[in-house]
């Protein structure tokens, strides 16, 4: 089978595509055919030689956790064909990981994937433990409720990025994050992460104060249904309406405004200072009561 391993510590150039013998499903272990393998910060740290050597095996080593399908369940009690997340038990640290076509694993290292969840999504959820860690911390430790504000430092890390995205899904009204350099901050904003504090330009305290002062109570404005009749288009009517509405909200102390723009309307809103956001739209229509 094909595998990717490194034989000495160093940069990405140390990774090698190699032939390895397939592992038989013996000793109660299941055989898994891999479909996706994660790339995590821990894998990078170990390969680069920056991890305490007492925590991992010396090279050669295959990195990673991942997702696959059981081809031989062994004595794990799982059915052949079950899709599973493969991880834990020192995988990629003390034993070879998932950057290969096939491996064997014990039952505690296998998490069945529910129907309706794709292999790619399952692998992304566990990559670097970012999203799973974020969800557990926000729900079980922090007790996040809809409308709360969340500070998730380190948008470039798996846990930082995972916390930003999970907090939004859980209804946080304001999610702030940080980047260590300007290029990272710009890249994060371009990806839709609006409230990024560039720590190379301002302190964390100053950034939090700046952003939270602009949105002190979590209220937001929403513009809906701005339509200009075809004969009246191109005369600046929509822009004047937008400016007036934004001005009214500003006077009311609301400094965060959202809208959903058509392709034709985007140039008008961009000229008024709007930027692409990260909150997708969803609709719900309920039936009126009978009678």
Beta strands, then each sheet from edge to edge (+ up, - down):
strand 1: 2-6
strand 2: 15-19
strand 3: 30-37
strand 4: 66-72
strand 5: 83-86
strand 6: 102-105
strand 7: 110-112
strand 8: 149-152
strand 9: 174-179
strand 10: 196-198
strand 11: 221-223
strand 12: 257-259
sheet 1: 1+ 2-
sheet 2: 6+ 3- 4+ 5- 7+
sheet 3: 8+ 9+ 10+
sheet 4: 11+ 12+
end
